[in-house]
Amino acid sequence: AALKKSAVAYMHPEVGVCSEDATLFGRNYFERASAPDVESMEEAEEKAKILAEAAALKHLARDYMHPEVGVKTTDPALFGRNYFNRYSAPETEDERAEILAEAAALKKSAVAYMHPEVGVCSEDATLFGRNYFERASAPDVESMEEAEERAKILAEAAALKQLASDYMHPEVGVKTTDPTLFGRNYFNRYSAPETEDERAEILAE
């Protein structure tokens, strides 16, 4: 009986403690002066409402962002009608087929434009055409070998121009972006012969 009474008191704290002894008293732990602030019943209900509204908004946002998930229900009495498949719906199958056909044609045109090397394929023997670049009145076009030879000649001409510029303008100096490259001045080295006196003699003469 004592254990049952303890279990009931533990499971139902809202019943409270009843005593017939007037000398017994106690202090409420939650209502003491040093107790931390506890939200009231109204605040708890308001908080629960706010959380419920936030959960509902989250659910709506998920339904809007993921229409592919679909609607799930456990009530077999709930049903709905598809707006696009109803009897009074306008006929959209022909329009859909036209849109798909136009998209396929646009794709084919884009492929033909981006890949001219593929060429035009036809199964009709009566269809023929003339090559714009190989017609009799077409201007002369250099071949692949001529284009490669022309590129080599231009590269050699650019290298010769660079060498001529370096020879004609020694004051420009050599420029490099590699900090590990360095060189020594031939005329200012320690073992260079003394040329200042010779230069002075030539100027004097």
FIBAKOL-681716 format. One record per residue: residue number from 1; residue in three letters; z, x negated, y negated of N, C-alpha, C in turn. Coordinates in Angstrom, 3 decimals, decimal comma, padded with zeros to 6 digits. Last residue first. Layout:
<sites>
NUM;ALA;Z;X;Y;Z;X;Y;Z;X;Y
...
</sites>
This chain:
<sites>
205;GLU;-079,670;-093,605;-061,811;-081,047;-094,118;-061,802;-082,028;-093,069;-062,355
204;ALA;-077,572;-091,758;-061,827;-077,643;-092,765;-062,866;-079,057;-093,334;-062,956
203;LEU;-078,052;-090,271;-059,546;-078,091;-089,591;-060,826;-078,226;-090,600;-061,970
202;ILE;-077,642;-092,281;-057,632;-078,956;-091,621;-057,763;-079,087;-090,929;-059,092
201;GLU;-074,965;-092,915;-058,091;-075,984;-093,931;-058,320;-077,364;-093,309;-058,484
200;ALA;-073,780;-090,472;-057,337;-073,644;-090,930;-058,731;-074,710;-091,984;-059,052
199;ARG;-074,410;-090,467;-054,631;-074,924;-089,410;-055,497;-074,861;-089,827;-056,955
198;GLU;-072,937;-092,656;-053,784;-074,392;-092,679;-053,661;-075,024;-091,628;-054,546
197;ASP;-070,376;-091,717;-054,259;-070,874;-092,876;-055,016;-072,387;-092,932;-054,960
196;GLU;-070,311;-089,570;-052,434;-070,146;-089,310;-053,866;-070,681;-090,463;-054,711
195;THR;-070,351;-090,128;-049,790;-071,640;-089,843;-050,430;-071,510;-089,638;-051,936
194;GLU;-068,998;-091,740;-047,179;-068,755;-091,442;-048,589;-070,095;-091,284;-049,284
193;PRO;-069,407;-090,027;-044,008;-069,558;-091,177;-044,921;-069,355;-090,752;-046,365
192;ALA;-066,841;-088,296;-042,209;-068,099;-088,259;-042,946;-068,204;-089,478;-043,848
191;SER;-064,484;-088,027;-040,838;-065,338;-089,153;-040,470;-066,663;-089,166;-041,222
190;TYR;-063,399;-085,668;-041,816;-062,731;-086,936;-042,117;-063,630;-088,130;-041,844
189;ARG;-065,878;-083,424;-043,276;-065,031;-083,896;-042,185;-064,454;-085,263;-042,536
188;ASN;-067,599;-082,346;-045,082;-066,219;-082,541;-045,529;-065,318;-083,038;-044,428
187;PHE;-070,034;-082,007;-043,859;-069,983;-082,949;-044,972;-068,561;-083,232;-045,437
186;TYR;-069,576;-080,102;-041,857;-070,093;-081,422;-041,491;-069,886;-082,438;-042,603
185;ASN;-066,776;-078,144;-041,455;-067,833;-078,522;-042,386;-068,280;-079,951;-042,090
184;ARG;-066,226;-076,346;-038,440;-065,869;-077,467;-039,295;-067,040;-077,804;-040,203
183;GLY;-065,231;-072,931;-037,578;-066,117;-074,090;-037,558;-065,645;-075,146;-038,547
182;PHE;-064,319;-070,104;-035,513;-064,092;-071,008;-036,645;-065,046;-072,178;-036,510
181;LEU;-063,276;-067,068;-034,071;-064,383;-067,963;-034,363;-064,068;-068,807;-035,585
180;THR;-061,261;-065,260;-033,879;-061,133;-066,453;-033,031;-062,265;-067,443;-033,273
179;PRO;-061,806;-063,022;-035,379;-060,878;-064,016;-035,964;-060,755;-065,281;-035,129
178;ASP;-064,904;-061,702;-035,888;-064,071;-062,204;-034,798;-063,130;-063,269;-035,344
177;THR;-066,671;-061,004;-037,780;-065,479;-060,151;-037,691;-064,547;-060,592;-036,566
176;THR;-068,365;-063,198;-040,024;-068,044;-062,738;-038,675;-066,787;-061,893;-038,717
175;LYS;-070,834;-064,840;-041,892;-069,789;-063,814;-041,837;-069,608;-063,375;-040,386
174;VAL;-071,658;-067,749;-043,521;-071,707;-067,036;-042,247;-070,530;-066,080;-042,189
173;GLY;-073,246;-067,947;-046,766;-072,267;-068,275;-045,739;-072,445;-067,415;-044,497
172;VAL;-074,664;-067,914;-049,142;-074,107;-066,665;-048,618;-073,035;-066,946;-047,584
171;GLU;-075,770;-070,309;-049,682;-074,527;-069,981;-050,375;-073,886;-068,697;-049,867
170;PRO;-078,169;-070,496;-048,409;-077,004;-071,072;-047,714;-075,681;-070,716;-048,391
169;HIS;-080,783;-068,922;-048,372;-079,558;-068,623;-049,127;-078,351;-069,181;-048,374
168;MET;-082,805;-069,714;-046,682;-083,078;-069,707;-048,118;-081,817;-069,491;-048,949
167;TYR;-081,670;-069,431;-044,128;-082,155;-070,734;-044,569;-082,306;-070,793;-046,087
166;ASP;-081,003;-066,711;-043,953;-079,937;-067,706;-043,811;-080,376;-069,078;-044,326
165;SER;-083,585;-065,626;-044,231;-082,572;-065,348;-045,254;-081,428;-066,363;-045,176
164;ALA;-084,750;-066,567;-041,863;-085,287;-066,995;-043,154;-084,282;-066,760;-044,281
163;LEU;-083,186;-065,201;-039,969;-083,153;-066,657;-040,014;-083,673;-067,189;-041,351
162;GLN;-083,911;-062,546;-040,587;-082,519;-062,959;-040,714;-082,409;-064,480;-040,809
161;LYS;-086,627;-062,633;-039,955;-086,221;-062,341;-041,327;-084,779;-062,780;-041,570
160;LEU;-086,477;-063,068;-037,188;-087,055;-064,092;-038,056;-086,672;-063,877;-039,516
159;ALA;-085,318;-060,595;-036,430;-084,580;-061,839;-036,198;-085,122;-062,967;-037,067
158;ALA;-087,357;-058,829;-037,178;-086,052;-058,703;-037,816;-085,230;-059,971;-037,632
157;ALA;-089,387;-059,725;-035,442;-089,586;-059,839;-036,893;-088,253;-059,736;-037,631
156;GLU;-088,243;-059,034;-032,971;-088,466;-060,445;-033,287;-088,662;-060,648;-034,784
155;ALA;-088,280;-056,221;-033,264;-087,002;-056,920;-033,088;-087,141;-058,400;-033,410
154;LEU;-091,042;-055,754;-033,471;-090,182;-055,433;-034,609;-088,829;-056,138;-034,490
153;ILE;-091,824;-056,571;-030,893;-092,343;-057,266;-032,069;-091,462;-057,004;-033,281
152;LYS;-090,473;-054,676;-029,276;-090,156;-056,104;-029,156;-090,610;-056,874;-030,392
151;ALA;-091,736;-052,288;-030,117;-090,299;-052,450;-030,339;-089,891;-053,919;-030,244
150;ARG;-094,353;-052,815;-029,217;-094,103;-052,651;-030,653;-092,622;-052,835;-030,974
149;GLU;-093,939;-052,804;-026,460;-094,384;-054,033;-027,122;-094,132;-053,977;-028,625
148;GLU;-093,206;-050,097;-026,123;-092,254;-051,160;-025,800;-092,634;-052,475;-026,472
147;ALA;-095,587;-048,835;-026,945;-094,346;-048,570;-027,674;-093,304;-049,652;-027,394
146;GLU;-097,386;-049,796;-025,021;-097,578;-050,155;-026,428;-096,308;-049,927;-027,243
145;GLU;-096,309;-048,568;-022,748;-096,352;-050,032;-022,840;-096,525;-050,485;-024,285
144;MET;-096,654;-045,868;-023,394;-095,307;-046,376;-023,210;-095,273;-047,899;-023,326
143;SER;-099,254;-045,610;-025,965;-098,700;-045,436;-024,625;-097,287;-046,009;-024,553
142;GLU;-099,799;-043,875;-029,027;-099,565;-045,114;-028,278;-098,914;-044,804;-026,932
141;VAL;-102,366;-041,630;-029,723;-100,930;-041,787;-029,489;-100,734;-043,020;-028,628
140;ASP;-104,765;-040,471;-031,988;-104,410;-041,473;-030,994;-102,885;-041,621;-030,922
139;PRO;-104,934;-036,870;-032,393;-104,845;-038,254;-032,902;-104,408;-039,208;-031,788
138;ALA;-107,271;-034,690;-030,735;-105,894;-035,128;-030,956;-105,875;-036,547;-031,508
137;SER;-109,688;-033,633;-030,055;-109,466;-033,920;-031,472;-108,049;-034,405;-031,772
136;ALA;-109,423;-033,165;-027,343;-110,396;-034,169;-027,811;-110,137;-034,568;-029,250
135;ARG;-105,958;-032,993;-026,264;-107,236;-032,404;-026,646;-108,138;-033,487;-027,242
134;GLU;-103,429;-033,773;-025,615;-104,522;-034,409;-024,897;-105,882;-033,800;-025,229
133;PHE;-101,627;-032,248;-027,023;-101,619;-033,690;-027,271;-102,781;-034,409;-026,598
132;TYR;-102,042;-029,653;-026,128;-102,205;-029,943;-027,552;-102,359;-031,441;-027,794
131;ASN;-103,825;-028,701;-023,364;-102,740;-029,535;-023,830;-102,997;-029,940;-025,269
130;ARG;-104,662;-025,333;-022,783;-105,103;-026,639;-023,196;-103,907;-027,411;-023,714
129;GLY;-104,410;-023,189;-019,878;-104,157;-023,549;-021,259;-104,612;-024,967;-021,523
128;PHE;-104,685;-020,285;-017,802;-104,871;-021,710;-018,061;-104,591;-021,955;-019,537
127;LEU;-104,722;-017,869;-015,297;-104,068;-018,363;-016,500;-104,302;-019,858;-016,629
126;THR;-105,715;-017,215;-012,894;-106,601;-016,976;-014,039;-105,982;-017,455;-015,347
125;ALA;-103,782;-017,538;-011,000;-104,828;-018,559;-011,078;-105,721;-018,384;-012,285
124;ASP;-100,424;-017,161;-011,398;-101,694;-016,486;-011,662;-102,775;-017,545;-011,863
123;GLU;-098,046;-018,401;-011,297;-098,662;-018,101;-010,007;-100,024;-017,413;-010,176
122;SER;-096,790;-021,109;-013,221;-097,413;-019,791;-013,155;-098,075;-019,629;-011,793
121;CYS;-094,652;-023,040;-015,223;-095,096;-022,698;-013,870;-095,659;-021,280;-013,875
120;VAL;-094,577;-025,583;-017,532;-094,748;-024,144;-017,356;-095,323;-023,890;-015,972
119;GLY;-092,046;-028,202;-017,731;-093,397;-027,662;-017,691;-093,397;-026,166;-017,468
118;VAL;-089,884;-029,905;-017,947;-090,028;-029,080;-016,741;-091,451;-028,556;-016,618
117;GLU;-089,747;-031,113;-020,374;-090,317;-031,901;-019,275;-090,517;-031,080;-018,010
116;PRO;-088,410;-029,475;-022,113;-089,891;-029,395;-022,106;-090,504;-030,178;-020,961
115;HIS;-085,679;-028,126;-022,219;-086,221;-028,973;-021,156;-087,746;-028,866;-021,130
114;MET;-085,097;-026,438;-024,330;-084,262;-027,629;-024,163;-084,828;-028,592;-023,125
113;TYR;-086,983;-024,393;-024,024;-086,952;-025,176;-025,263;-086,201;-026,487;-025,075
112;ALA;-086,437;-023,332;-021,515;-087,767;-023,869;-021,758;-087,798;-024,745;-023,008
111;VAL;-083,806;-022,460;-021,994;-084,051;-023,517;-020,999;-085,414;-024,152;-021,236
110;ALA;-084,325;-020,444;-023,885;-083,495;-021,588;-024,248;-083,702;-022,753;-023,288
109;SER;-085,853;-018,661;-022,352;-086,458;-019,299;-023,528;-085,664;-020,542;-023,940
108;LYS;-083,940;-017,913;-020,453;-085,151;-018,583;-020,017;-085,828;-019,302;-021,178
107;LYS;-082,072;-016,636;-022,131;-081,674;-017,827;-021,380;-082,901;-018,615;-020,938
106;LEU;-083,630;-014,485;-022,998;-083,157;-015,472;-023,969;-082,735;-016,769;-023,279
105;ALA;-083,955;-013,160;-020,545;-085,127;-013,686;-021,239;-084,723;-014,746;-022,265
104;ALA;-081,289;-012,449;-019,995;-082,006;-013,348;-019,076;-083,231;-013,960;-019,745
103;ALA;-080,824;-010,718;-022,152;-080,027;-011,943;-022,027;-080,714;-012,942;-021,104
102;GLU;-082,649;-008,688;-021,536;-082,818;-009,465;-022,765;-082,038;-010,773;-022,710
101;ALA;-081,458;-007,767;-019,149;-082,815;-008,315;-019,128;-083,086;-009,163;-020,369
100;LEU;-079,004;-006,839;-020,093;-079,031;-007,952;-019,144;-080,415;-008,592;-019,081
99;ILE;-079,913;-004,744;-021,722;-079,166;-005,861;-022,321;-079,181;-007,074;-021,391
98;GLU;-081,117;-003,084;-019,802;-081,933;-003,675;-020,866;-081,234;-004,881;-021,492
97;ALA;-078,874;-002,371;-018,289;-079,960;-003,125;-017,655;-080,848;-003,796;-018,698
96;ARG;-077,476;-000,930;-020,219;-076,890;-002,147;-019,659;-077,963;-003,019;-019,006
95;GLU;-079,199;001,214;-020,586;-078,936;000,305;-021,697;-078,345;-001,012;-021,200
94;ASP;-079,025;002,394;-018,070;-080,309;001,872;-018,529;-080,099;000,872;-019,662
93;GLU;-076,283;003,096;-018,043;-076,800;002,163;-017,039;-078,119;001,554;-017,493
92;THR;-075,315;005,013;-019,691;-075,288;003,638;-020,198;-075,897;002,644;-019,227
91;GLU;-075,332;008,233;-020,639;-075,937;007,342;-019,665;-076,047;005,942;-020,281
90;PRO;-072,087;009,456;-021,647;-073,516;009,189;-021,874;-074,038;008,184;-020,853
89;ALA;-069,997;011,625;-019,661;-070,222;010,329;-020,308;-071,711;010,113;-020,541
88;SER;-069,303;013,871;-018,308;-069,905;014,057;-019,631;-070,174;012,742;-020,357
87;TYR;-068,097;012,906;-016,011;-069,376;013,603;-015,895;-070,082;013,729;-017,244
86;ARG;-066,834;009,509;-016,340;-066,689;010,964;-016,340;-068,080;011,610;-016,343
85;ASN;-066,802;006,790;-016,505;-067,381;007,381;-015,300;-067,262;008,901;-015,261
84;PHE;-065,500;006,065;-018,805;-066,914;005,699;-018,689;-067,587;006,347;-017,479
83;TYR;-062,889;006,972;-018,448;-063,659;007,451;-019,599;-065,151;007,197;-019,409
82;ASN;-061,483;008,067;-015,513;-062,159;006,956;-016,153;-063,068;007,490;-017,253
81;ARG;-058,389;009,784;-015,450;-059,830;009,868;-015,327;-060,460;008,691;-016,063
80;GLY;-055,366;009,543;-013,454;-056,124;009,511;-014,699;-057,607;009,528;-014,417
79;PHE;-052,139;010,463;-012,215;-053,529;010,080;-012,020;-054,213;010,116;-013,379
78;LEU;-049,095;010,907;-010,533;-049,768;010,456;-011,746;-051,193;010,041;-011,411
77;ALA;-047,964;011,406;-008,144;-048,443;012,572;-008,876;-049,173;012,189;-010,160
76;PRO;-046,921;009,106;-007,108;-048,246;009,543;-006,610;-048,797;010,743;-007,357
75;ASP;-045,462;006,616;-008,882;-045,451;008,073;-008,795;-046,818;008,545;-008,311
74;THR;-045,584;003,998;-009,402;-045,065;004,358;-008,081;-045,017;005,869;-007,881
73;THR;-048,200;002,153;-010,946;-047,218;003,224;-010,958;-046,793;003,522;-009,528
72;LYS;-049,971;-000,011;-013,083;-049,321;000,194;-011,791;-048,269;001,283;-011,932
71;VAL;-053,009;-000,815;-014,524;-051,796;-000,013;-014,654;-051,239;000,256;-013,263
70;GLY;-054,342;-004,177;-015,018;-054,376;-002,781;-014,611;-053,025;-002,104;-014,767
69;VAL;-055,068;-006,794;-015,571;-053,949;-006,543;-014,659;-053,987;-005,108;-014,152
68;GLU;-057,024;-006,957;-017,469;-057,453;-007,081;-016,074;-056,328;-006,802;-015,094
67;PRO;-055,874;-006,933;-019,948;-056,338;-005,636;-019,403;-056,751;-005,729;-017,944
66;HIS;-053,801;-008,620;-021,419;-054,280;-008,779;-020,042;-054,725;-007,425;-019,482
65;MET;-053,062;-007,862;-023,955;-053,681;-009,174;-023,787;-054,269;-009,371;-022,396
64;TYR;-051,918;-005,343;-023,551;-053,065;-005,481;-024,452;-053,805;-006,792;-024,201
63;ASP;-049,795;-005,821;-021,816;-050,851;-004,907;-021,391;-052,105;-005,067;-022,242
62;ARG;-048,295;-007,526;-023,466;-048,858;-008,052;-022,229;-049,990;-007,147;-021,717
61;ALA;-047,568;-005,708;-025,484;-048,388;-006,876;-025,824;-049,035;-007,476;-024,579
60;LEU;-045,990;-003,939;-023,993;-047,232;-003,467;-024,611;-048,153;-004,636;-024,959
59;HIS;-043,887;-005,649;-023,271;-044,700;-005,021;-022,232;-046,036;-004,535;-022,798
58;LYS;-042,852;-006,255;-025,786;-043,386;-007,327;-024,950;-044,308;-006,762;-023,865
57;LEU;-041,971;-003,718;-026,532;-043,039;-004,361;-027,298;-043,677;-005,499;-026,498
56;ALA;-039,928;-003,372;-024,612;-041,070;-002,459;-024,624;-042,257;-003,064;-025,379
55;ALA;-038,187;-005,437;-025,363;-038,792;-005,466;-024,030;-040,015;-004,552;-023,967
54;ALA;-037,488;-004,496;-027,914;-038,193;-005,780;-027,777;-038,865;-005,894;-026,417
53;GLU;-036,148;-002,147;-027,222;-037,379;-002,069;-028,002;-038,180;-003,367;-027,900
52;ALA;-033,961;-003,268;-025,849;-034,879;-002,379;-025,137;-036,204;-002,252;-025,876
51;LEU;-032,742;-004,695;-027,912;-033,278;-005,425;-026,769;-034,268;-004,576;-025,973
50;ILE;-031,989;-002,538;-029,543;-032,915;-003,556;-030,048;-033,546;-004,334;-028,905
49;LYS;-030,183;-001,176;-027,858;-031,410;-000,515;-028,307;-032,446;-001,537;-028,769
48;ALA;-028,170;-003,121;-027,599;-028,899;-002,696;-026,410;-030,210;-002,011;-026,788
47;LYS;-027,261;-003,217;-030,262;-027,856;-004,401;-029,649;-028,676;-004,037;-028,412
46;GLU;-026,196;-000,667;-030,486;-027,330;-001,049;-031,332;-028,052;-002,270;-030,763
45;GLU;-024,109;-000,870;-028,618;-025,186;000,091;-028,393;-026,430;-000,251;-029,223
44;ALA;-022,567;-002,864;-029,852;-023,112;-003,094;-028,514;-024,255;-002,132;-028,218
43;GLU;-021,867;-001,576;-032,229;-022,696;-002,776;-032,280;-023,332;-003,073;-030,923
42;GLU;-020,277;000,487;-031,190;-021,495;000,811;-031,927;-022,446;-000,397;-031,988
41;MET;-018,182;-000,948;-030,026;-019,044;-000,149;-029,169;-020,356;000,196;-029,873
40;SER;-018,069;-004,253;-031,595;-017,588;-002,908;-031,309;-018,569;-002,163;-030,408
39;GLU;-017,647;-007,622;-030,560;-018,457;-006,557;-031,133;-017,931;-005,197;-030,688
38;VAL;-014,878;-009,607;-031,401;-015,611;-008,929;-030,331;-016,383;-007,767;-030,961
37;ASP;-013,591;-012,670;-032,438;-014,221;-011,412;-032,827;-015,055;-010,862;-031,679
36;PRO;-010,785;-013,915;-030,500;-012,095;-014,044;-031,165;-012,680;-012,673;-031,475
35;ALA;-007,280;-013,561;-031,344;-008,399;-013,262;-030,456;-009,723;-013,451;-031,189
34;SER;-004,985;-013,877;-032,783;-005,839;-015,068;-032,618;-007,040;-014,817;-031,713
33;ALA;-003,779;-011,400;-032,600;-004,231;-011,863;-033,911;-005,199;-013,038;-033,788
32;ARG;-005,002;-009,464;-029,802;-004,030;-010,331;-030,461;-004,639;-010,871;-031,754
31;GLU;-006,625;-007,907;-028,253;-006,327;-007,413;-029,599;-005,293;-008,265;-030,314
30;PHE;-006,882;-009,035;-025,771;-008,076;-008,934;-026,578;-007,813;-008,486;-028,009
29;TYR;-004,317;-008,903;-024,700;-004,949;-010,219;-024,863;-006,135;-010,146;-025,826
28;ASN;-001,654;-007,083;-025,849;-003,044;-006,999;-025,423;-003,741;-008,330;-025,736
27;ARG;001,641;-007,591;-024,583;000,713;-007,778;-025,685;-000,719;-007,724;-025,139
26;GLY;004,183;-005,361;-023,382;003,254;-006,487;-023,276;002,311;-006,528;-024,470
25;PHE;007,300;-004,215;-022,042;006,217;-004,166;-023,041;005,343;-005,403;-022,830
24;LEU;010,057;-002,476;-020,822;008,906;-003,312;-020,511;007,827;-003,134;-021,596
23;THR;011,965;-000,680;-021,398;012,222;-002,049;-021,867;011,044;-002,988;-021,569
22;ALA;011,338;001,679;-020,246;011,126;001,574;-021,684;011,331;000,162;-022,195
21;ASP;009,670;002,156;-017,323;010,772;001,378;-017,893;010,490;001,143;-019,367
20;GLU;007,486;003,235;-016,205;008,532;004,171;-016,634;009,725;003,458;-017,259
19;SER;004,040;002,463;-016,751;005,410;002,018;-016,437;006,391;003,043;-016,977
18;CYS;000,697;001,723;-016,057;001,706;002,747;-016,358;003,086;002,249;-015,918
17;VAL;-002,115;000,164;-017,298;-000,866;-000,052;-016,563;000,143;000,995;-017,010
16;GLY;-005,571;001,232;-016,892;-004,407;000,777;-017,646;-003,182;000,650;-016,740
15;VAL;-008,103;001,989;-016,207;-006,992;002,922;-015,964;-005,773;002,529;-016,766
14;GLU;-009,899;-000,072;-016,568;-009,840;000,946;-017,621;-008,697;001,934;-017,427
13;PRO;-009,928;-001,641;-014,342;-009,039;-002,059;-015,444;-008,931;-001,013;-016,540
12;HIS;-010,411;-001,228;-011,357;-010,446;-000,233;-012,436;-009,513;-000,654;-013,557
11;MET;-010,071;-003,380;-009,653;-011,394;-002,789;-009,735;-011,527;-001,800;-010,875
10;TYR;-007,333;-003,973;-009,940;-008,337;-005,002;-010,235;-009,711;-004,389;-010,457
9;ALA;-006,062;-001,647;-009,148;-005,825;-002,142;-010,501;-006,872;-003,179;-010,910
8;VAL;-006,977;-001,566;-006,491;-007,374;-000,503;-007,434;-007,190;-000,976;-008,870
7;ALA;-005,690;-003,860;-005,492;-007,153;-003,783;-005,492;-007,653;-002,729;-006,467
6;SER;-003,017;-003,171;-005,783;-003,534;-004,328;-006,516;-005,061;-004,278;-006,604
5;LYS;-002,886;-000,982;-004,027;-002,593;-000,769;-005,436;-003,130;-001,929;-006,287
4;LYS;-003,441;-002,268;-001,628;-004,373;-001,251;-002,120;-004,175;-001,019;-003,610
3;LEU;-001,204;-003,912;-001,464;-002,519;-004,529;-001,594;-003,549;-003,543;-002,125
2;ALA;000,748;-001,954;-001,220;000,798;-002,848;-002,374;-000,556;-003,513;-002,596
1;ALA;000,000;-000,829;001,206;000,000;000,000;000,000;000,000;-000,865;-001,259
</sites>
